[in-house]
Amino acid sequence: MNTRLLTTLLFCAILLLTNRWLSYQEGIEVLKAADTNSYMTIAQAAPNLPSLVPEALLPTNHTARFIVPYLAGTIAHFTGISHERMFLVLTLLFCAIVVWAVHRISLELALSETQYTLSMALLIFNPYMFRYYLAVPAMVNDVVFVAGLALVLLGLMRGGFPLVLVGSIVSIAGRQNALVFMPALAVWMLWGEKWREKGLQQALVRFGIVALSVVAVYVLIGRIIAPFSVRGMEGDALTGLVRWTFAPSAGKGKIFAEYVLRTVICLFFFKMILLAAALVLRLQGTSFKILLTSLPREFWLAMLFVVALYGFAFLGGPELFMSGVTRYVSHALPAMVLAFAIALKHFGLFHDAETAPVLALGALAATSSFHHITTFGGTSSDKALYFAVIYCILAIFAGFVAFIALRNRRPLSK
């Protein structure tokens, strides 16, 4: 077993051993995971579909994700395993797929040992990536979506059309968000390095197949769920910010500031480390303009996915998305890790770094993952601001450590 795999397994073991494990009902009470009521209704009805009276119909934004809860319920029905246990098994499976896909992406990029360690640490120890779903496994659909996205990114890096197609279908089965990243996928398949070689016509045909498959699955799901669904908040998710902006109310500045903080905090470690690297390279004589223009095309293509998913999370607005917006932004983490890893590789950052600073950054990432609810055992969000402040401080300190490490060991800028 190689060092990289051992490192990843160690990170996963630390994550699992330090996470809080809630029952289904505790998940609803502690983490306000009310969506799971719909998922459990679907699972308990399997292998049949729910038959509900009009007053009990489920919102379509929940039932459109029926595939995995239905699968969990069907397996539970025929095996006698509890529904809660099946949700946990599927959550662990799709979490493993995310980790595996990012691991393979790192190998595809030929990262050094230290670059690999840092990238995987920032993924696995991000408090918004896995901890919530391990605590509330019935929210598995989010992880299904992220696993599909990770497979899409791996396929794009390899130039592998089947993997892109499979990943896209997995994503739409998890959440409707897969429709959001379709424009970014189109741009990559048309202009990505390993896709341009195949010719424009073939790229257009292949993207068309992916897009039509995703839309077909979306339409098919809509027809299946129609008998037990009622319209949910799909439209509000795209217009919530605009409606909130123009609605009369007091204290909007404070509310919006908190909303912005919730949207940016998830990616803060990446931003601080990249900012530190940019400052070091600037001090060594490379202008910011050259830094930005010299980055590989794939960096910007990966960032398109980040922007698409971040934009979707932001558009819902504070009234609709305030409590869950950080979780929605976390869906972009595989794309952010990819962009981050590409930048590390391109500029030779931490290519042959000494062990101490990499261990320090890994320790800071691990420490920052101890969320006040999913690890310490809190029962409310009254410590959310405290956790956010501590997390930001640790991220800023990580940037300082990265700055010192890179300043003392010249990056191999290209």
C-alpha positions as CSV (number, residue, x, y, z in Angstrom):
1,M,0.0,0.0,0.0
2,N,1.6,3.3,-1.1
3,T,2.1,6.4,1.1
4,R,-0.6,8.5,-0.5
5,L,-3.3,5.9,0.0
6,L,-2.2,5.4,3.6
7,T,-2.3,9.2,4.2
8,T,-5.8,9.4,2.8
9,L,-7.0,6.5,4.8
10,L,-5.5,8.1,7.9
11,F,-7.3,11.3,7.2
12,C,-10.6,9.4,6.7
13,A,-10.1,7.5,10.0
14,I,-9.5,10.7,11.9
15,L,-12.7,12.1,10.4
16,L,-14.8,9.1,11.2
17,L,-13.4,8.8,14.8
18,T,-14.0,12.4,15.7
19,N,-17.5,12.8,14.0
20,R,-20.7,12.9,15.9
21,W,-23.2,10.2,14.9
22,L,-26.9,11.2,15.3
23,S,-30.0,9.2,15.1
24,Y,-32.6,10.1,12.4
25,Q,-34.7,12.0,14.8
26,E,-31.7,13.8,16.4
27,G,-30.7,14.9,12.9
28,I,-34.0,16.7,12.5
29,E,-33.8,18.3,16.0
30,V,-30.1,19.2,16.1
31,L,-29.3,20.0,12.6
32,K,-32.7,21.1,11.3
33,A,-32.5,18.4,8.6
34,A,-36.3,18.6,7.8
35,D,-35.7,17.4,4.2
36,T,-35.1,14.0,5.6
37,N,-38.8,13.6,6.5
38,S,-39.5,13.5,2.7
39,Y,-36.6,11.1,2.1
40,M,-37.7,8.8,4.8
41,T,-41.3,8.8,3.6
42,I,-40.0,7.6,0.2
43,A,-37.7,5.0,1.7
44,Q,-40.5,3.6,4.0
45,A,-42.8,3.2,1.0
46,A,-40.3,1.3,-1.1
47,P,-40.4,-0.9,-3.1
48,N,-43.6,0.9,-3.9
49,L,-43.8,4.6,-4.5
50,P,-45.6,6.7,-1.8
51,S,-49.4,6.9,-2.0
52,L,-50.3,10.1,-0.2
53,V,-53.4,12.1,0.5
54,P,-53.4,15.7,-1.1
55,E,-52.6,17.3,2.3
56,A,-49.5,15.1,2.8
57,L,-47.9,15.5,-0.7
58,L,-44.2,16.1,-0.6
59,P,-42.4,19.1,-2.2
60,T,-41.0,18.5,-5.6
61,N,-37.6,19.9,-4.7
62,H,-37.4,16.9,-2.3
63,T,-39.1,14.2,-4.3
64,A,-36.9,15.0,-7.4
65,R,-34.2,13.3,-5.4
66,F,-36.2,10.2,-4.7
67,I,-33.8,7.7,-6.4
68,V,-31.3,7.1,-3.6
69,P,-33.9,7.1,-0.8
70,Y,-36.0,4.7,-2.9
71,L,-32.9,2.5,-3.3
72,A,-32.2,2.6,0.4
73,G,-35.7,1.7,1.2
74,T,-35.9,-1.2,-1.3
75,I,-32.7,-2.8,0.0
76,A,-33.9,-2.3,3.6
77,H,-37.2,-4.0,2.7
78,F,-35.7,-7.1,1.2
79,T,-32.8,-7.4,3.7
80,G,-34.4,-6.4,6.9
81,I,-31.7,-3.8,7.5
82,S,-33.1,-0.6,9.1
83,H,-33.7,2.4,6.9
84,E,-31.4,4.5,9.1
85,R,-28.6,1.9,8.6
86,M,-29.1,1.8,4.9
87,F,-28.9,5.6,4.6
88,L,-25.6,5.4,6.5
89,V,-24.2,2.7,4.3
90,L,-25.0,4.7,1.1
91,T,-23.6,7.9,2.6
92,L,-20.3,6.2,3.4
93,L,-20.2,4.7,-0.1
94,F,-20.7,8.0,-1.8
95,C,-18.3,9.8,0.5
96,A,-15.8,7.2,-0.5
97,I,-16.5,7.8,-4.2
98,V,-15.8,11.5,-3.7
99,V,-12.5,10.8,-1.9
100,W,-11.5,8.2,-4.5
101,A,-12.3,10.5,-7.4
102,V,-10.2,13.4,-6.0
103,H,-7.4,10.9,-5.2
104,R,-7.4,9.8,-8.8
105,I,-7.5,13.5,-10.0
106,S,-4.4,14.2,-7.9
107,L,-2.6,11.2,-9.5
108,E,-3.7,12.5,-12.9
109,L,-2.0,15.8,-12.1
110,A,1.1,14.0,-11.0
111,L,1.3,16.0,-7.7
112,S,4.2,15.6,-5.4
113,E,3.7,13.8,-2.1
114,T,3.4,17.1,-0.2
115,Q,1.1,18.7,-2.7
116,Y,-1.1,15.6,-2.6
117,T,-1.2,15.6,1.2
118,L,-2.2,19.2,1.4
119,S,-4.9,18.9,-1.2
120,M,-6.5,15.8,0.4
121,A,-6.3,17.3,3.9
122,L,-8.1,20.4,2.7
123,L,-10.9,18.3,1.2
124,I,-11.4,15.7,3.9
125,F,-11.0,18.0,6.9
126,N,-13.3,20.8,5.5
127,P,-16.0,20.9,8.2
128,Y,-18.7,21.4,5.6
129,M,-17.7,18.5,3.2
130,F,-18.4,15.2,5.0
131,R,-19.2,15.8,8.7
132,Y,-22.8,17.0,8.2
133,Y,-23.7,14.0,6.1
134,L,-22.0,11.5,8.5
135,A,-24.0,13.0,11.3
136,V,-27.3,13.0,9.3
137,P,-27.0,10.2,6.7
138,A,-30.5,10.6,5.5
139,M,-29.3,13.8,3.7
140,V,-27.3,11.4,1.4
141,N,-28.6,13.1,-1.8
142,D,-26.1,16.0,-1.4
143,V,-23.2,13.5,-1.2
144,V,-24.6,11.7,-4.3
145,F,-24.5,15.0,-6.2
146,V,-21.0,15.8,-5.1
147,A,-19.8,12.2,-6.0
148,G,-21.3,12.7,-9.5
149,L,-19.5,16.0,-9.8
150,A,-16.2,14.5,-8.7
151,L,-16.6,11.8,-11.3
152,V,-17.4,14.4,-14.0
153,L,-14.2,16.4,-13.1
154,L,-12.1,13.2,-13.2
155,G,-13.5,12.4,-16.6
156,L,-12.8,15.9,-17.8
157,M,-9.2,15.7,-16.7
158,R,-8.8,12.3,-18.4
159,G,-10.7,13.2,-21.5
160,G,-13.0,10.3,-20.7
161,F,-16.5,10.7,-22.1
162,P,-18.1,7.7,-20.4
163,L,-17.0,8.9,-16.9
164,V,-18.4,12.4,-17.6
165,L,-21.7,10.9,-18.8
166,V,-22.0,8.6,-15.7
167,G,-21.0,11.3,-13.3
168,S,-23.6,13.7,-14.8
169,I,-26.4,11.2,-14.4
170,V,-25.3,10.4,-10.8
171,S,-25.3,14.1,-10.1
172,I,-28.8,14.7,-11.4
173,A,-30.0,11.7,-9.5
174,G,-28.7,13.3,-6.3
175,R,-29.8,16.9,-6.8
176,Q,-31.2,19.1,-9.5
177,N,-28.1,21.3,-9.2
178,A,-26.6,19.2,-12.0
179,L,-28.4,21.5,-14.4
180,V,-26.5,24.4,-12.9
181,F,-23.1,23.2,-13.9
182,M,-24.1,22.2,-17.5
183,P,-22.7,25.5,-19.0
184,A,-19.4,25.0,-17.3
185,L,-19.3,21.4,-18.5
186,A,-20.0,22.6,-22.1
187,V,-17.1,25.1,-21.9
188,W,-14.7,22.4,-20.7
189,M,-15.8,19.8,-23.3
190,L,-15.3,22.4,-26.1
191,W,-12.1,24.1,-24.9
192,G,-10.4,21.7,-22.5
193,E,-6.9,20.5,-23.6
194,K,-7.8,16.8,-23.9
195,W,-11.1,17.6,-25.6
196,R,-9.9,20.0,-28.2
197,E,-7.8,17.2,-29.7
198,K,-11.0,15.3,-30.5
199,G,-12.3,18.1,-32.7
200,L,-15.1,20.6,-32.3
201,Q,-17.8,18.5,-33.9
202,Q,-17.2,15.4,-31.7
203,A,-17.0,17.7,-28.6
204,L,-20.4,19.2,-29.5
205,V,-21.9,15.8,-30.1
206,R,-20.6,14.4,-26.8
207,F,-21.8,17.4,-24.8
208,G,-25.2,17.1,-26.5
209,I,-25.4,13.4,-25.4
210,V,-24.6,14.4,-21.8
211,A,-27.0,17.3,-21.8
212,L,-29.8,15.4,-23.3
213,S,-29.2,12.5,-20.9
214,V,-29.3,14.8,-17.9
215,V,-32.5,16.5,-19.1
216,A,-34.1,13.2,-20.0
217,V,-33.4,11.8,-16.5
218,Y,-34.7,15.1,-15.0
219,V,-38.0,14.9,-17.1
220,L,-38.4,11.2,-16.3
221,I,-38.0,11.8,-12.6
222,G,-40.6,14.6,-12.8
223,R,-43.1,12.2,-14.3
224,I,-42.5,9.5,-11.7
225,I,-42.8,11.8,-8.7
226,A,-45.9,13.7,-10.0
227,P,-48.5,11.5,-8.1
228,F,-47.0,12.2,-4.7
229,S,-45.6,15.7,-5.1
230,V,-46.6,19.3,-4.9
231,R,-44.7,22.2,-6.2
232,G,-41.8,23.2,-3.9
233,M,-39.4,26.1,-3.9
234,E,-37.6,25.6,-7.2
235,G,-38.4,29.1,-8.6
236,D,-37.6,30.8,-5.2
237,A,-34.1,29.3,-5.2
238,L,-33.3,31.4,-8.3
239,T,-35.1,34.6,-7.4
240,G,-34.8,34.6,-3.6
241,L,-32.0,37.2,-3.4
242,V,-33.7,39.6,-5.7
243,R,-37.0,39.4,-3.8
244,W,-35.3,39.8,-0.5
245,T,-33.3,42.8,-1.7
246,F,-36.4,44.7,-2.7
247,A,-38.6,43.6,0.2
248,P,-39.0,46.2,2.9
249,S,-37.3,45.2,6.2
250,A,-34.9,46.5,8.8
251,G,-31.3,45.5,9.5
252,K,-30.6,44.2,6.0
253,G,-26.9,45.2,6.1
254,K,-26.1,43.0,9.1
255,I,-28.1,40.1,7.6
256,F,-26.4,40.4,4.2
257,A,-23.0,40.6,5.9
258,E,-23.7,37.3,7.7
259,Y,-25.0,35.7,4.5
260,V,-21.8,36.7,2.6
261,L,-19.6,35.3,5.4
262,R,-21.6,32.0,5.3
263,T,-21.0,31.8,1.5
264,V,-17.2,32.5,1.6
265,I,-16.2,30.6,4.8
266,C,-16.3,27.2,3.2
267,L,-13.5,28.0,0.8
268,F,-11.5,30.2,3.1
269,F,-8.5,27.9,3.6
270,F,-7.9,27.6,-0.1
271,K,-8.2,31.4,-0.5
272,M,-5.7,32.1,2.2
273,I,-3.1,29.6,1.0
274,L,-3.4,30.8,-2.6
275,L,-3.2,34.4,-1.5
276,A,0.0,33.6,0.5
277,A,1.5,31.9,-2.6
278,A,0.5,34.9,-4.8
279,L,2.2,37.3,-2.4
280,V,5.4,35.3,-2.3
281,L,5.6,35.1,-6.1
282,R,4.9,38.8,-6.3
283,L,7.7,39.5,-3.9
284,Q,10.0,37.4,-6.1
285,G,9.2,39.6,-9.1
286,T,6.2,38.0,-10.8
287,S,3.3,40.4,-11.4
288,F,-0.2,39.5,-10.5
289,K,-1.2,39.9,-14.1
290,I,1.4,37.3,-15.2
291,L,0.4,35.0,-12.4
292,L,-3.2,35.1,-13.6
293,T,-2.5,34.8,-17.3
294,S,0.0,32.0,-16.9
295,L,-2.4,29.7,-15.1
296,P,-3.4,26.6,-17.2
297,R,-6.7,26.7,-18.9
298,E,-7.9,23.8,-16.7
299,F,-7.6,26.0,-13.6
300,W,-10.1,28.5,-15.0
301,L,-12.3,25.7,-16.3
302,A,-12.4,24.2,-12.8
303,M,-13.2,27.6,-11.3
304,L,-16.2,27.9,-13.7
305,F,-17.7,25.0,-11.8
306,V,-17.0,26.7,-8.5
307,V,-18.6,29.9,-9.7
308,A,-21.6,28.1,-11.1
309,L,-22.4,26.3,-7.9
310,Y,-21.4,29.2,-5.7
311,G,-23.7,31.5,-7.7
312,F,-26.6,29.0,-7.4
313,A,-26.1,28.9,-3.6
314,F,-26.0,32.7,-3.4
315,L,-29.1,33.4,-5.5
316,G,-31.5,31.9,-3.0
317,G,-30.9,34.8,-0.7
318,P,-30.8,35.1,3.1
319,E,-34.5,34.5,3.7
320,L,-34.5,31.2,1.9
321,F,-30.9,29.9,2.2
322,M,-29.3,31.5,5.3
323,S,-29.1,28.4,7.4
324,G,-28.0,26.1,4.6
325,V,-26.0,28.2,2.2
326,T,-22.6,27.1,3.5
327,R,-23.6,23.5,2.8
328,Y,-24.7,24.4,-0.7
329,V,-21.4,26.1,-1.4
330,S,-19.6,23.0,-0.1
331,H,-20.9,21.2,-3.2
332,A,-18.2,23.0,-5.2
333,L,-15.3,21.7,-3.1
334,P,-14.1,19.0,-5.5
335,A,-13.8,21.6,-8.2
336,M,-12.1,24.0,-5.8
337,V,-9.6,21.2,-4.8
338,L,-8.9,20.6,-8.5
339,A,-8.2,24.3,-9.2
340,F,-6.1,24.5,-6.1
341,A,-4.1,21.4,-7.0
342,I,-3.5,22.7,-10.6
343,A,-2.2,25.9,-9.1
344,L,0.2,24.0,-6.8
345,K,1.4,21.9,-9.7
346,H,1.8,24.8,-12.1
347,F,3.8,27.0,-9.8
348,G,5.7,24.2,-8.0
349,L,4.2,25.3,-4.7
350,F,5.1,22.9,-1.8
351,H,6.6,20.6,-4.5
352,D,9.4,19.5,-2.2
353,A,8.5,21.3,0.9
354,E,9.9,20.4,4.3
355,T,7.7,18.2,6.4
356,A,7.1,20.7,9.2
357,P,5.0,23.3,7.3
358,V,2.9,20.7,5.5
359,L,2.2,19.0,8.9
360,A,1.4,22.4,10.4
361,L,-1.1,23.1,7.5
362,G,-2.6,19.6,7.8
363,A,-3.0,20.1,11.6
364,L,-4.6,23.5,11.1
365,A,-7.1,22.0,8.6
366,A,-7.8,19.1,11.0
367,T,-8.4,21.4,13.9
368,S,-10.7,23.6,11.9
369,S,-12.8,20.6,11.1
370,F,-14.1,20.3,14.7
371,H,-17.5,21.8,14.0
372,H,-19.4,22.9,17.1
373,I,-22.4,20.7,16.3
374,T,-21.1,17.7,14.2
375,T,-18.1,17.0,16.5
376,F,-18.4,18.7,19.9
377,G,-21.9,17.6,20.5
378,G,-23.7,21.0,20.6
379,T,-27.5,21.0,20.3
380,S,-28.1,24.4,18.7
381,S,-26.5,26.9,16.4
382,D,-25.8,29.5,19.2
383,K,-22.1,28.9,18.8
384,A,-22.1,29.4,15.0
385,L,-20.5,32.8,15.1
386,Y,-17.8,31.6,17.6
387,F,-17.0,28.7,15.3
388,A,-16.9,30.9,12.2
389,V,-14.5,33.4,13.9
390,I,-12.2,30.5,15.1
391,Y,-12.3,28.9,11.6
392,C,-11.4,32.2,9.9
393,I,-8.5,32.8,12.4
394,L,-7.1,29.3,11.7
395,A,-7.4,29.9,7.9
396,I,-5.6,33.2,8.2
397,F,-2.9,31.5,10.3
398,A,-2.6,28.7,7.6
399,G,-2.0,31.5,5.1
400,F,0.8,32.9,7.3
401,V,2.4,29.4,7.6
402,A,2.2,28.9,3.8
403,F,3.7,32.4,3.3
404,I,6.7,31.6,5.6
405,A,7.2,28.1,4.1
406,L,7.1,29.4,0.5
407,R,9.2,32.4,1.3
408,N,12.0,30.2,2.7
409,R,11.8,27.7,-0.2
410,R,11.5,29.3,-3.6
411,P,8.5,28.0,-5.6
412,L,9.3,26.6,-9.1
413,S,7.2,29.3,-10.9
414,K,6.7,28.8,-14.6
